[in-house]
Amino acid sequence: SDFGQPVGMKMNPENRWVKKAELIPWDEIEKKYAKLFTNKKGNVAKALRMALGALIIQTEYKYSDEETALQIQETAYLQFFCGYSAYDDSKPPFEASTMVYFRKRLTSEILGEINELIIKKASEPEKIAEKKPVQEEKTDAEEKNGSDDDHHEPKPPANSGMLIVDATCAPSNIEYPQDLSLLNEGREKLEQTIDELYDSQDGVKPRTYRKQAHRDYLKTARKRKSAKEIRKAIGKQLRYMKRDFNHIDMMVRHGKALTSKQEKMLEVLKMLHEQQKAMYQNKTHKIADRIVSISQPWLRPIVRGKIKAPVEFGAKLDISISNGFVRLEKQSFDAYNESETL
């Protein structure tokens, strides 16, 4: 109970982290986790209790990877939850970058299996407490006919409890997407890429008209504008972006090499340009797999129908609650009809 702490300090058995640790079947989960490591070479992997515990703590408090490691180092209850045998604040439990590997190894499928194991363990006391069905007494006719219980099919269990199924959205913290602001952001990123690729020994720097493009954007963004003015401003930004794309393609043809980060960004910006150009030409505001954030291109508009926020941007998910236990049935960044998983 002292958990290796200074004399007089005791662990409270009613603490939430102590109770959470008792709910999780660590040994069973450890066996499944060990199957992920088939290679016997390299450093010894961290225990499952440390990996899963760190991820649960990070999710609970919204800590960064660095802060998660520091909080575990400084807090006795968090160390108890992560499987320490005694309190030790001499060094962090792991490097902050190790959290990346924890997230890669504990995929959504594995976490789903772990959730089922936790529910199974929590349900065991309930099963033990259930009363056995009372056998019905045989009638005189059944005794005369020599009938036996083995000839009767067992009755199916009666329905019990309540099941709640619901769909919701986990909104991401992004600026509300507007076509003009997205194009302006994309244009600025293209200009930054040109600056990074350019070398003074290459001669004259490609002309991007960035000052004029920025003035054109502010001219429309700073005032109340009509649909006609917005359309005109979008057309200008599309043409500025097309010019920048041509400059980058020419620089690559002349021997400039793009980094992997620049290539990914360029791919996203080209898709954004194509989508916005298609909507501009067809005079519509809808398109499949629409990009609403350049930094998070996987986000999609999720129509929720709420009065204050009819559209949200984030992952859509289905959950079910049965006897107090929650299961994540489906999660997707693409919009879908929840009746498919009912």
C-alpha positions in Angstrom: 0.0 0.0 0.0 3.0 2.4 0.5 4.1 1.6 -3.1 7.7 2.3 -2.2 7.0 5.9 -1.3 8.4 7.9 1.7 7.4 6.8 5.2 3.8 7.8 6.0 2.5 8.0 2.4 -0.1 5.4 1.5 -2.0 4.5 -1.7 -5.7 5.1 -1.6 -7.5 1.9 -2.8 -10.5 4.1 -3.8 -8.4 6.1 -6.2 -9.8 6.0 -9.8 -6.5 4.8 -11.3 -6.2 2.0 -8.8 -9.8 1.0 -9.6 -9.2 1.2 -13.3 -6.1 -1.0 -13.0 -8.3 -3.7 -11.4 -10.8 -3.7 -14.2 -8.3 -4.5 -17.0 -7.1 -8.1 -17.5 -3.5 -7.2 -18.1 -2.2 -10.8 -18.4 -4.6 -11.8 -21.1 -4.0 -8.7 -23.1 -0.2 -9.2 -22.7 -0.4 -12.5 -24.5 -2.1 -10.9 -27.4 0.3 -8.0 -27.4 3.3 -10.4 -27.5 2.2 -11.9 -30.8 3.0 -8.5 -32.5 6.7 -9.1 -31.9 7.9 -11.9 -34.1 11.5 -10.6 -34.5 13.8 -11.6 -31.6 16.4 -9.0 -32.5 16.6 -5.4 -31.3 15.7 -3.8 -27.9 13.3 -5.4 -25.5 9.8 -4.1 -26.1 7.9 -2.2 -23.4 5.3 -4.2 -21.5 1.7 -4.0 -22.7 0.6 -2.4 -19.4 3.1 0.4 -19.9 2.0 0.9 -23.6 -1.7 0.7 -23.1 -1.6 2.6 -19.7 0.3 5.5 -21.3 -2.2 5.7 -24.1 -5.2 5.7 -21.7 -3.6 8.4 -19.6 -2.8 10.5 -22.7 -6.4 10.2 -23.9 -7.8 11.0 -20.5 -5.9 14.3 -20.0 -5.2 15.3 -23.7 -1.4 15.4 -22.9 1.3 15.6 -25.5 3.7 12.7 -25.9 6.4 14.6 -23.8 3.9 15.6 -21.1 2.6 12.0 -20.8 6.1 10.7 -20.1 6.7 13.4 -17.5 3.4 13.0 -15.7 4.0 9.2 -15.4 7.4 9.9 -14.0 6.0 12.4 -11.4 2.8 10.7 -10.3 2.6 7.6 -8.1 -0.9 6.6 -9.1 -0.1 6.8 -12.8 3.0 4.6 -12.2 0.8 2.1 -10.3 -1.6 2.0 -13.3 1.2 1.5 -15.7 2.6 -1.6 -13.8 5.4 -0.2 -11.7 6.3 -2.3 -8.7 7.2 0.8 -6.6 7.4 4.5 -7.1 10.4 5.7 -9.0 10.9 9.3 -10.2 14.6 9.0 -11.1 13.9 9.0 -14.9 11.1 9.0 -17.4 9.5 5.6 -18.1 10.3 5.9 -21.9 11.4 8.4 -24.5 8.5 10.6 -25.7 9.0 9.3 -29.3 8.1 5.8 -28.1 4.4 6.9 -27.9 4.4 6.9 -31.7 5.2 3.2 -31.7 2.6 2.5 -29.0 -0.1 4.0 -31.3 1.1 2.1 -34.3 1.1 -1.3 -32.6 -2.2 -0.8 -30.7 -4.4 -0.4 -33.7 -8.1 0.2 -33.6 -8.7 -3.5 -34.2 -6.5 -4.6 -31.3 -8.1 -1.9 -29.0 -11.5 -3.4 -30.0 -10.3 -6.8 -28.8 -8.9 -5.3 -25.6 -12.2 -3.6 -25.0 -14.1 -7.0 -25.3 -11.6 -8.6 -22.8 -12.3 -5.8 -20.3 -16.1 -6.2 -20.8 -15.7 -9.9 -20.4 -13.8 -9.6 -17.1 -16.3 -7.0 -15.8 -19.2 -9.2 -16.7 -17.9 -12.3 -14.8 -19.2 -11.3 -11.4 -22.6 -10.8 -12.9 -22.7 -14.2 -14.4 -21.7 -15.9 -11.2 -24.4 -14.0 -9.3 -27.1 -15.1 -11.7 -29.5 -17.6 -10.3 -29.8 -21.0 -11.9 -33.3 -21.6 -13.4 -35.5 -23.7 -11.2 -36.4 -27.0 -12.7 -40.1 -27.6 -13.2 -41.7 -30.5 -11.4 -42.9 -33.4 -13.5 -46.6 -34.0 -13.8 -48.1 -37.4 -13.1 -48.7 -37.9 -16.8 -45.1 -37.3 -17.6 -44.0 -39.7 -14.9 -46.3 -42.4 -16.3 -45.0 -41.9 -19.8 -41.5 -42.0 -18.5 -40.6 -38.7 -20.1 -37.2 -37.2 -19.2 -35.9 -33.7 -19.3 -33.4 -34.8 -21.9 -36.2 -35.0 -24.4 -37.2 -31.4 -24.0 -35.3 -28.7 -25.8 -33.9 -26.0 -23.4 -35.8 -22.7 -23.4 -34.0 -19.8 -25.0 -32.9 -17.1 -22.5 -35.3 -14.2 -22.0 -34.5 -10.8 -23.3 -33.1 -8.4 -20.6 -31.4 -5.1 -20.3 -31.3 -2.1 -22.6 -29.3 -1.5 -25.8 -28.6 2.1 -26.9 -27.2 2.7 -30.4 -26.2 6.2 -31.6 -24.1 7.9 -34.1 -22.1 11.1 -33.5 -19.2 13.1 -34.8 -15.9 13.9 -33.1 -15.3 17.4 -34.5 -11.7 18.5 -35.3 -10.5 21.9 -34.2 -10.1 23.5 -37.6 -11.1 26.9 -39.1 -14.5 26.8 -40.7 -13.6 26.1 -44.4 -14.3 28.7 -46.9 -13.3 28.2 -50.5 -11.5 31.6 -50.8 -9.5 31.2 -47.6 -8.5 27.6 -48.5 -7.2 28.7 -51.9 -5.3 31.6 -50.4 -3.7 29.3 -47.9 -2.8 26.9 -50.7 -1.3 29.7 -52.8 0.9 30.8 -49.8 2.2 27.2 -49.4 3.1 27.0 -53.1 5.0 30.3 -52.8 6.8 28.9 -49.8 7.8 25.8 -51.8 9.1 28.0 -54.6 11.2 30.0 -52.1 12.7 26.7 -50.7 13.5 25.3 -54.1 15.0 28.6 -55.5 18.8 29.1 -55.4 20.4 32.5 -56.1 22.7 30.8 -58.6 19.7 29.8 -60.7 19.3 33.3 -62.0 16.0 35.2 -62.0 13.5 34.0 -59.4 10.1 32.9 -60.8 7.6 35.6 -60.6 4.6 34.7 -58.4 2.8 38.0 -58.0 2.3 37.2 -54.4 1.8 40.8 -53.2 -0.9 41.4 -55.8 -2.5 38.0 -55.0 -2.5 38.8 -51.3 -4.1 42.2 -51.9 -6.8 40.6 -54.1 -7.6 38.2 -51.3 -7.8 40.9 -48.6 -9.9 43.1 -50.8 -12.7 40.5 -50.8 -12.1 38.9 -47.4 -12.3 42.1 -45.4 -15.7 43.2 -46.5 -19.2 41.8 -46.9 -19.2 40.4 -50.3 -21.8 39.2 -52.8 -21.7 35.8 -54.5 -20.5 37.4 -57.7 -17.5 39.0 -55.9 -16.6 35.8 -54.2 -16.7 33.9 -57.5 -14.4 36.5 -59.1 -11.9 36.3 -56.2 -11.9 32.5 -56.3 -11.2 32.6 -60.1 -8.2 34.9 -59.4 -6.7 32.6 -56.7 -7.1 29.6 -59.0 -5.1 31.3 -61.7 -2.4 32.4 -59.2 -2.1 28.8 -58.0 -1.9 27.4 -61.6 1.0 29.8 -62.3 2.8 28.6 -59.2 2.2 24.9 -60.1 3.9 25.6 -63.5 6.9 27.2 -61.8 7.4 24.3 -59.5 7.1 21.8 -62.4 9.7 23.7 -64.4 12.1 23.8 -61.4 11.7 20.1 -60.9 12.4 19.5 -64.6 15.6 21.5 -64.2 17.0 19.3 -61.5 15.3 20.5 -58.3 14.3 17.7 -55.9 11.2 17.8 -53.7 11.3 16.4 -50.2 8.8 13.8 -49.2 6.9 16.5 -47.1 6.8 18.8 -50.1 5.6 16.0 -52.4 2.7 15.2 -50.0 1.8 18.8 -49.7 1.9 19.3 -53.4 -0.4 16.3 -54.0 -2.9 17.7 -51.5 -2.8 21.2 -53.1 -3.3 19.8 -56.6 -6.3 17.9 -55.5 -7.6 21.0 -53.8 -7.1 23.0 -56.9 -8.9 20.4 -59.1 -11.9 20.3 -56.8 -12.2 24.1 -56.5 -11.8 24.5 -60.2 -14.5 21.9 -60.9 -16.9 23.6 -58.5 -16.0 27.0 -60.0 -16.7 25.8 -63.6 -19.9 23.9 -62.7 -21.1 26.7 -60.4 -21.7 24.3 -57.5 -20.6 24.0 -53.9 -20.6 20.2 -53.7 -18.0 17.6 -54.7 -17.0 14.1 -53.6 -14.2 13.8 -51.1 -14.0 17.5 -50.6 -10.9 18.8 -48.9 -11.8 21.2 -46.0 -8.4 21.4 -44.4 -4.9 21.5 -46.0 -3.2 20.4 -42.9 -5.7 17.5 -42.3 -6.8 16.5 -45.8 -8.5 13.4 -44.6 -11.3 15.4 -42.9 -14.7 15.4 -44.6 -17.9 17.4 -44.0 -20.3 15.4 -41.8 -23.9 16.6 -42.0 -25.5 16.4 -38.6 -28.6 18.5 -39.0 -28.1 20.6 -35.8 -29.5 24.1 -35.7 -26.2 25.7 -34.5 -23.9 23.5 -36.5 -25.6 21.6 -39.3 -22.2 20.4 -40.7 -19.3 19.2 -38.6 -15.8 18.3 -39.7 -14.2 15.2 -38.1 -14.6 11.4 -37.7 -18.1 9.9 -37.7 -18.6 7.1 -35.3 -21.2 4.6 -34.1 -21.3 3.4 -30.5 -23.5 1.0 -28.6 -24.2 0.8 -24.9 -25.3 -2.5 -23.4 -25.6 -3.0 -19.6 -23.4 0.1 -19.1 -20.6 -1.2 -21.4 -19.7 0.9 -24.4 -18.5 -0.5 -27.8 -17.2 1.4 -30.7 -19.0 -0.2 -33.7 -17.6 1.9 -36.6 -15.4 4.9 -37.1 -14.8 6.6 -40.4 -13.7 10.1 -41.7 -16.0 9.5 -44.7 -19.8 10.1 -44.2 -21.9 7.0 -44.1 -25.4 6.0 -43.2 -25.5 4.5 -39.7 -28.3 2.2 -40.6 -25.7 0.0 -42.3 -24.2 -1.0 -39.0 -27.5 -1.3 -37.1 
